[in-house]
Amino acid sequence: MIISFQLKAQKESNYWYFGYHAGLNFNTSPPTVLTDGAIYTDEGCASISSHSGKLQFYTDGITVWNRKHNVMPNGIGLDGNTSSTQSGVIVPFPDNPRYYYIFTTDCQEHHLIYGLRYSIVDMEANGGLGDIISKNNLLLTPACEKVTAIKHGTKRAYWLIAHKWNSDSFFTFYIDNNGVNIKSVISEAGTIMEPNGSDWGPAAGYLKASPNGNKIALGNNTGGLFEVFDFNDTTGVISNGFSFTNYANAYGLEFSPNGRFLYASSEYGFESTIKQYDLFAGSTNDIIYSGITLQHYTDPKQGTNAELQLGPDSQIYVTRLGISMLDIIKRPNLQGIDCQYTINGLSLNTGICRLGLPNLIKSYVIPEPFYYDDTCLNGITHFYIPDSGYIDSAWWNFDILSHNKSDSATGFSSNHQFTKTGIYTVRVTEFVGGVKVNFTRTLNITSRSIPKYNFFGHDSLICDSTIVLKTYAQNGIYKWQDGSTDSFYVVSRPGLYKVIITTPCGIFMDSINIAIFKENRIDFGMDTTLCLGDSFMLNAYYPMSTYQWQDGSSKTNFNVKNAGLYTVNIKNQCGTYTASKNVFTNDCNCYLFVPNAFTPNGDSLNPLFKPSTCEPMQYTMRIYNRWGEKLFETEDINSGWDGTFQHEKVIEGAYIYIIEARNWDKSFINRRGLFYVVYPKK
């Protein structure tokens, strides 16, 4: 038998919140006990951290709390349930750490009516503390209390696995950058999950995936059995099941990091049992009869066992219902008592265990199968297996594409010198009880003399959204322009972005200018009037764009000298957009000629008193008699006084005018004086 793994350690599972205000932080070793959590749940829960191990948020399937332990906006009313075995599981968008899915399941007490649903968290909302932007989207109903997620075998994607109630069908949903594919892969395998009279207990019990993604296992709670199946992590198909029967209540389970052992917990009343099964034992019957009892509790004061969960430190943690202690399986890759089942292995301080521990994506808690240091060209790279106590022997292949014997070695540790730069896939084959287990890791051999590396390519324009800048350097320490230290950076604003990466081979750096295209920024403003003889520039510049003006020219700007409609088409990777502006012209240096008399006698000769001028930007004329009484006022340059007041002709004589105007060049005109109303004799 040959089993193959390709694994990579991550820190997304480093914070756990569970039970009654219980918590653990795996960024330290041993994990730090936390008592600051807001969670209060009897069963299901889920937590997620960033790639660097920073808490993001956690949930009981109903409420979502941010890293400050406050409820997220819109974070109440998810359709999971605290009485559901796996009330939630959190899955990141494969290539955008800004967004996360929360998948939830209802509980048997509600007859599973809400089924399997998902909500979406935006971690850039609410000042970086997150917000629910979409909630309770239905995927499957009725669905059991079982849900797990695992990475796709060959793509940057995930599989979400659930089980339909009143059915023997598994529903496997594909999740990639396009979202959740609601057309699931349906596999009819194993026992029908159905009620036993009024008992809906078979819906409870955990569903877990093996480390290498080729097995899944579930507990059929009051059905009294555990089932194990083959899983194809490329197609999503589930097949070839077998079961361990005759359990009172089959509930919690977990795989060992090397995938060899399955640990299972069952309980009835105040009794509980933890067993270990050897999945490499041989035939199905050999596996079934390989079971070894590790622990059996009968005293209610000791607390019954329920869930088992593999931690980032390669140990399996076991709940003890109602008490402030966790049991620990310290070396789960070893058989029988050698696995070191430790009672009361960790005190939770004031936190209290219930039935559940956080539901995690398995790849987040799988340790590296082997480690290495110094990936510099012509250096000595040291490889070693951290936990070799369960291994009979090991064989290394430092370049699986090479057939050179000098690229291989034996032993639990080894040194190798790489003489060419490039990407190498290294495989170690572990021999365990006659079984070969293959593990692979990829490493990048780099030169010590590289001062700069082109991670980002050319300057970039993104279309009113976000972009993730990704870097990678073996054993690198990252520092971005704002001091952040992740290997990636989510860009949502324009600017210059820069990363410096310190590695054993030297310091790498790269930078990129990011422009974010927003259509509403292409605006020339309101129509305008231009003074004769003047000009101004219309500027249409937008990064990484081309331009076509109304006259066919293609510069970023246009010099306007005359009246007309000016239009530009701006084209870039986001589309083609248009901006336009009407321009009018006027004589901005108006000369104001005011007559000294007019004859409103009805003969159409000089019938109105008004100045002769070009049209100013603003204009007011008022007419007064000799006693200061206002007879007329207008703001229209084309309107004049007809020599009447209150519909009666005024008497012949002298009158006063006051004119206030403003030219288009913003200069002011103030004129006042006398003029005469004359009625010529016939």
Beta strands, then each sheet from edge to edge (+ up, - down):
strand 1: 2-6
strand 2: 15-18
strand 3: 22-25
strand 4: 32-34
strand 5: 46-49
strand 6: 55-59
strand 7: 63-66
strand 8: 71-76
strand 9: 88-93
strand 10: 96-105
strand 11: 116-122
strand 12: 131-140
strand 13: 143-151
strand 14: 158-164
strand 15: 167-176
strand 16: 179-180
strand 17: 185-193
strand 18: 207-209
strand 19: 215-220
strand 20: 225-231
strand 21: 238-244
strand 22: 250-255
strand 23: 261-268
strand 24: 271-278
strand 25: 292-297
strand 26: 305-310
strand 27: 316-320
strand 28: 325-329
strand 29: 341-347
strand 30: 371-373
strand 31: 380-384
strand 32: 393-397
strand 33: 408-410
strand 34: 413-417
strand 35: 422-432
strand 36: 435-445
strand 37: 460-462
strand 38: 467-470
strand 39: 477-480
strand 40: 488-491
strand 41: 495-503
strand 42: 506-516
strand 43: 528-531
strand 44: 536-539
strand 45: 546-549
strand 46: 557-560
strand 47: 564-572
strand 48: 575-586
strand 49: 597-598
strand 50: 618-624
strand 51: 630-634
strand 52: 644-645
strand 53: 648-649
strand 54: 653-662
strand 55: 668-677
sheet 1: 1+ 36+ 35- 32+ 33-
sheet 2: 2+ 3- 4+
sheet 3: 5+ 6- 7+ 8-
sheet 4: 9+ 10- 11+ 12-
sheet 5: 13+ 14- 15+ 16-
sheet 6: 13+ 14- 15+ 17-
sheet 7: 18+ 19- 20+ 21-
sheet 8: 22+ 23- 24+ 25-
sheet 9: 26+ 27- 28+ 29-
sheet 10: 30+ 31- 34+
sheet 11: 37+ 42+ 41- 39+
sheet 12: 38+ 40-
sheet 13: 43+ 48+ 47- 45+
sheet 14: 44+ 46-
sheet 15: 49+ 55+ 54- 50+ 51-
sheet 16: 52+ 53-
end
